[in-house]
Amino acid sequence: MEKDLRTQLHALGRKTEYRQDYAPEVLEAFDNKHPGRDYWVRFNCPEFTSLCPITGQPDFAEIRICYIPDVRMVESKSLKLYLFSFRNHGAFHEDCVNIILNDLINLMDPKYIEVTGLFTPRGGISIYPYANYGRPGTKYERLAEERLFGKDRG
């Protein structure tokens, strides 16, 4: 690993410490080596869990994160630890997706990002919240609008 990456990343290559509640501070970012190029980065996280804030019952989901990076990118082990920190956190499905989106925007300031939660049915109903963001005043803001209001969402 390059020496400068070791100063940016603290979780990768070290003993894993799992947090017991929501912990956005575990997220880490590193410099994108191709900031002048638009490209997609996708994460599928099929083992996401959180708690219903009312009943305390566990909720299970696949979280899908797709983004077009700018200068910073999220490090995958820190993302795993961050998502794991929701395990004992009480939040509705829609809130989880929006919290994740906001935390990743704050970490990376991406050109574009979207987060989808494919939650396992409870009581015969499945919920699939979707939230996205495109940098205001750019083509990425238009992309966000198109993807949010596109025919596959409505």
C-alpha positions in Angstrom: 0.0 0.0 0.0 1.3 3.4 -0.8 2.6 5.3 2.2 0.2 8.3 1.7 -2.8 5.9 1.8 -1.7 4.7 5.2 -2.2 8.2 6.5 -5.7 8.5 5.0 -7.0 5.0 5.9 -7.1 3.6 9.5 -9.4 0.6 9.4 -7.9 -1.3 6.4 -5.3 -3.9 7.4 -5.9 -3.5 11.1 -7.9 -5.5 13.7 -11.6 -4.9 13.2 -13.5 -3.1 15.9 -17.2 -3.3 15.5 -19.3 -0.5 16.9 -22.5 -1.2 18.7 -24.6 1.8 17.5 -24.7 4.2 14.6 -21.1 5.4 14.0 -20.6 7.7 11.0 -17.1 8.6 12.3 -15.8 5.2 11.1 -16.3 6.2 7.4 -13.0 6.9 5.6 -12.2 8.3 2.2 -9.2 8.3 -0.1 -8.2 10.3 -3.1 -9.7 9.4 -6.5 -6.8 8.8 -9.0 -9.2 9.6 -11.9 -11.1 12.7 -10.8 -11.4 14.0 -14.4 -13.3 11.0 -15.6 -16.9 10.1 -14.9 -17.4 6.5 -13.9 -19.6 4.5 -11.6 -18.7 2.9 -8.3 -21.2 0.4 -7.1 -21.6 -1.4 -3.7 -24.1 -4.1 -2.9 -24.4 -4.8 0.8 -26.7 -7.8 1.2 -26.4 -8.2 4.9 -27.7 -4.8 6.3 -29.6 -4.9 9.5 -31.2 -2.2 11.6 -34.0 -2.1 14.3 -37.5 -0.9 14.0 -37.6 2.2 16.2 -41.0 1.3 17.6 -40.9 -2.5 18.1 -37.2 -3.1 18.4 -37.6 -5.9 15.9 -34.7 -6.4 13.4 -35.1 -5.3 9.8 -33.0 -6.9 7.1 -32.1 -5.4 3.7 -29.7 -5.2 0.8 -28.3 -1.7 0.5 -27.2 -0.7 -2.9 -24.9 2.4 -3.2 -23.9 3.8 -6.6 -21.9 7.0 -7.1 -19.9 9.0 -9.5 -16.8 10.1 -7.5 -15.1 13.5 -7.7 -12.0 14.0 -5.6 -12.7 11.5 -2.7 -13.9 7.9 -2.6 -15.3 5.8 0.3 -13.0 3.0 1.5 -14.9 -0.3 1.4 -13.9 -1.7 4.8 -14.9 1.5 6.6 -18.2 1.4 4.6 -18.8 -2.2 5.9 -18.1 -1.1 9.5 -20.3 1.9 9.1 -23.2 -0.1 7.7 -22.7 -2.7 10.5 -23.1 0.1 13.0 -26.8 0.3 12.1 -27.3 -3.2 13.6 -28.5 -1.9 17.0 -29.8 1.4 15.7 -33.5 2.2 15.6 -34.6 3.9 12.4 -37.3 3.4 9.8 -36.3 2.0 6.4 -36.7 5.4 4.7 -34.6 7.1 7.4 -31.8 4.6 7.0 -31.4 5.2 3.3 -31.4 9.0 3.7 -28.9 8.9 6.6 -26.6 6.7 4.6 -26.9 9.1 1.6 -26.3 12.2 3.7 -23.2 10.7 5.5 -21.7 9.6 2.2 -22.3 13.1 0.7 -20.6 14.7 3.7 -17.7 12.3 3.4 -17.0 12.4 -0.3 -18.9 15.3 -1.9 -19.5 13.1 -5.0 -20.7 14.3 -8.3 -23.7 12.0 -8.1 -24.9 9.3 -5.6 -27.9 7.1 -5.0 -28.8 4.7 -2.2 -31.5 2.0 -2.5 -32.7 -0.2 0.4 -34.3 -3.5 -0.6 -35.8 -4.4 2.7 -37.1 -7.9 3.5 -40.9 -8.1 3.8 -42.5 -7.8 7.2 -46.2 -8.2 7.6 -46.5 -9.1 3.9 -45.1 -5.7 2.7 -41.7 -5.0 1.4 -40.3 -1.4 1.3 -37.7 -0.3 -1.2 -36.7 3.3 -0.4 -34.5 5.2 -2.9 -32.8 8.5 -2.4 -30.3 10.3 -4.6 -28.3 13.5 -5.0 -26.6 15.3 -7.9 -24.4 18.2 -7.4 -26.5 21.4 -7.8 -26.2 23.4 -11.0 -24.5 20.6 -12.9 -25.4 17.8 -15.3 -25.4 15.5 -12.2 -28.3 17.4 -10.8 -30.2 16.7 -14.0 -29.2 13.0 -13.8 -30.6 12.8 -10.2 -33.9 14.3 -11.4 -34.1 11.9 -14.3 -33.3 8.9 -12.2 -35.7 9.9 -9.4 -38.6 10.6 -11.7 -37.8 8.1 -14.4 -40.3 5.6 -15.5 -38.8 2.8 -13.4 -39.5 4.8 -10.2 -43.0 6.1 -10.8 
